[in-house]
Amino acid sequence: METKNNTILITGGATGIGFSLAETLINAGNKVIICGRREGKLKEAKDKLPQIQVKVCDVSREKERESLLNWVKDNFRDLNVLINNAGIQRMVNLKKGTQDLFSDENEVETNLIAPIHLSAYFIPLLLRKKESAIINVSSGLGFVPIASMPVYCATKAAIHSFTVSLRYQLRDTSIKVFEIVPPAVDTELGKGTAEEGDQEYRGIPPSEVAKAALTAMANNEYEIVVGEAKGLVMGARTNPELTFQKINQW
């Protein structure tokens, strides 16, 4: 697809992969809108990239998702790309019952329900465009889970499945459906689940994910598997049990 002259909305765009995507896409000649729940982080992003448009929105809340759609329709009717990037990653020990499950932000709402609802909200708008796209960010852990992060991995597996189905449903329309499958990436997401004393390596820079995504979009490569995630995806498809045992020995 064309990688310039698009108008693009990125959820969770103030930090990490989302911000690197915003920066890369702006440099490629696109108009970019980012949303996030933290106004301070959005301001920091705007200071770094004055060209971006920002909107405070917690996509885990149904009313705010609907409000985001209406705001975009009122202000950016040329929008033709939606990137569902916002995500939460948490350690959940189910031996404690619901203690970890309900003690913080809702991974299922943010990682799974929000992308499904936002896709459904924006598809009628995107269908009117000559060329458009929905890009969902999943994870290598959606193919082979780490048992200590069961909800995160389950939501990313579901996003992969949803993306495959959505791509098939939209196959005869103007909407292309991409999936970005990152490995471990050095962002706030990974740092939030790291134990003290863990090794210094936190993953690849988010800029590498953004660069790979832009190249794949230009070539209509719909499953964008980046770096070490390639081993997980291949392992899931050839020897899932062995790959699962290996990753859970880390």
C-alpha positions in Angstrom: 0.0 0.0 0.0 1.0 3.6 -0.3 3.1 4.6 2.7 2.8 8.4 2.4 -0.1 10.9 2.2 -2.2 8.9 4.6 -4.0 10.1 7.7 -3.3 7.7 10.5 -4.7 7.2 14.0 -2.5 5.3 16.5 -3.8 4.2 19.9 -1.3 4.2 22.7 0.9 6.5 20.5 2.6 8.6 23.1 5.3 6.0 24.0 7.1 2.9 22.9 6.1 1.2 19.6 3.2 3.6 19.1 5.5 6.7 19.3 8.1 5.1 17.0 5.4 4.3 14.5 4.2 7.9 14.7 7.7 9.3 14.2 8.5 6.9 11.3 5.1 7.5 9.6 5.4 11.3 9.9 8.9 11.2 8.4 7.5 9.1 5.5 5.1 11.9 4.7 1.9 11.1 6.6 -0.5 13.0 8.9 -0.6 11.2 12.3 -3.0 11.4 15.2 -2.2 9.7 18.5 -4.3 9.0 21.5 -3.6 7.8 25.0 -4.9 7.9 28.5 -2.1 10.0 30.0 -2.2 13.7 29.1 1.3 14.3 30.3 2.8 11.6 28.0 0.8 13.0 25.1 2.2 16.5 25.7 5.8 15.0 25.8 5.1 13.3 22.5 3.8 16.6 21.0 6.9 18.4 22.2 9.1 15.9 20.4 6.9 15.7 17.3 5.0 19.0 16.9 3.4 17.8 13.7 1.3 15.1 15.4 -2.3 15.7 16.6 -3.1 14.3 20.1 -6.3 13.2 21.9 -6.7 12.1 25.4 -8.6 8.8 25.3 -8.6 5.7 27.5 -9.5 3.0 24.9 -10.4 0.5 27.7 -13.6 2.6 28.3 -16.5 2.1 25.9 -17.8 5.7 26.0 -14.3 7.0 25.3 -13.9 4.7 22.3 -17.2 6.1 20.9 -16.1 9.6 21.7 -12.9 9.0 19.8 -14.7 7.9 16.7 -17.0 11.0 16.8 -14.0 13.3 17.3 -12.2 11.8 14.4 -15.3 12.1 12.1 -15.6 15.7 13.1 -12.0 16.7 12.6 -10.2 14.1 10.4 -12.7 12.8 7.8 -9.7 11.9 5.6 -8.5 9.3 8.1 -7.7 6.1 6.2 -5.5 4.1 8.6 -6.2 2.8 12.1 -3.4 1.3 14.1 -4.6 -0.6 17.2 -1.4 -0.5 19.3 -2.4 0.3 22.9 -1.6 -2.5 25.3 -1.0 -3.6 28.9 1.3 -6.4 30.0 1.1 -7.7 33.6 2.3 -10.6 35.6 -0.6 -12.5 36.9 -0.2 -15.3 39.5 -3.5 -17.2 39.5 -2.4 -19.1 42.6 -3.5 -15.9 44.4 -7.0 -16.2 43.1 -8.2 -12.8 41.8 -5.6 -10.7 43.7 -3.5 -10.0 40.6 -6.3 -10.2 38.1 -8.4 -7.3 39.4 -5.8 -5.2 41.2 -4.8 -3.0 38.2 -5.7 -2.0 34.7 -7.9 -4.4 32.6 -5.8 -6.2 30.1 -8.7 -7.8 28.3 -10.5 -4.4 27.7 -7.4 -2.7 26.5 -5.6 -5.4 24.5 -8.6 -7.2 23.0 -12.0 -5.5 23.3 -10.7 -2.1 22.4 -9.2 -3.2 19.1 -12.3 -5.2 18.1 -14.6 -2.3 18.9 -12.5 0.3 17.3 -12.1 -1.7 14.1 -15.9 -2.1 14.0 -16.4 1.6 14.7 -14.0 2.8 12.0 -14.6 0.2 9.2 -17.6 2.2 7.7 -15.4 5.3 7.5 -12.5 3.4 6.1 -14.6 1.7 3.4 -15.3 5.0 1.8 -11.6 5.5 1.1 -9.8 4.4 -2.1 -7.1 2.7 0.0 -7.2 2.2 3.7 -5.8 -0.1 6.4 -6.3 -1.5 9.9 -3.0 -2.5 11.6 -3.2 -4.6 14.7 -0.2 -5.0 17.0 -0.1 -8.5 18.5 3.0 -10.2 19.9 5.3 -13.2 19.5 3.8 -14.3 22.8 0.4 -14.6 21.1 1.9 -17.6 19.3 3.8 -19.1 22.2 2.7 -17.9 25.7 4.8 -17.2 28.8 2.9 -18.7 31.6 3.6 -15.9 34.0 1.7 -13.4 31.8 -1.4 -15.6 31.0 -3.9 -12.8 30.3 -1.6 -10.7 28.1 -0.6 -13.8 26.0 -4.2 -14.9 25.7 -5.3 -11.4 24.5 -2.5 -11.3 21.9 -3.4 -14.8 20.7 -7.0 -13.6 20.3 -5.8 -10.5 18.4 -3.9 -12.7 16.0 -7.1 -14.8 15.4 -9.3 -11.7 15.1 -6.9 -10.2 12.5 -6.9 -13.3 10.4 -10.7 -13.3 10.4 -11.0 -9.6 9.8 -8.6 -9.8 6.8 -10.7 -12.5 5.3 -14.0 -10.6 5.8 -12.5 -7.4 4.2 -10.6 -9.2 1.4 -12.9 -7.7 -1.3 -12.8 -4.2 0.0 -10.4 -1.2 0.0 -9.2 -2.1 3.6 -6.0 -3.9 3.9 -5.5 -5.7 7.3 -2.0 -6.0 8.7 -0.6 -7.6 11.9 2.6 -6.5 13.5 4.1 -9.3 15.6 6.9 -7.8 17.7 9.4 -9.7 19.9 10.5 -8.3 23.2 10.8 -4.5 22.7 12.6 -2.0 25.0 9.5 0.0 26.1 7.5 0.8 29.3 5.4 -2.3 28.6 8.4 -4.7 29.1 9.9 -2.8 32.0 6.6 -3.0 33.9 6.8 -6.8 34.1 10.6 -7.1 34.7 11.7 -8.4 38.1 14.4 -6.6 39.9 17.8 -8.0 39.2 16.8 -9.2 35.7 19.3 -8.9 32.9 19.8 -5.5 31.4 18.5 -6.6 27.9 14.9 -5.5 27.5 14.5 -6.1 23.8 15.0 -4.4 20.5 14.5 -0.6 20.1 10.9 0.2 19.1 12.3 2.0 16.0 13.2 -1.4 14.6 9.6 -2.5 14.8 8.4 0.7 13.1 10.9 0.4 10.3 10.0 -3.2 9.6 6.3 -2.2 9.6 6.8 0.5 7.1 8.7 -1.8 4.7 6.1 -4.5 5.0 3.2 -2.2 4.4 4.9 -0.9 1.2 5.2 -4.6 0.0 1.7 -5.6 1.2 3.2 -8.2 3.6 0.2 -8.6 5.9 1.9 -10.6 8.7 4.8 -8.5 9.9 6.9 -10.7 12.1 9.9 -8.8 13.6 13.2 -10.1 14.9 13.1 -12.9 17.4 9.3 -13.2 17.1 10.1 -15.2 13.9 11.4 -18.0 16.0 8.3 -18.1 18.1 5.9 -18.0 15.2 7.8 -20.8 13.4 8.0 -22.8 16.6 4.3 -22.4 17.2 3.6 -23.8 13.7 6.2 -26.7 13.7 6.8 -27.8 17.3 4.5 -25.8 19.7 5.2 -28.0 22.8 9.0 -27.8 22.6 8.9 -24.0 21.9 6.6 -23.5 24.9 8.9 -25.5 27.2 11.9 -23.5 26.0 10.4 -20.1 26.4 9.1 -20.9 29.9 12.6 -21.9 31.1 13.8 -18.3 30.6 
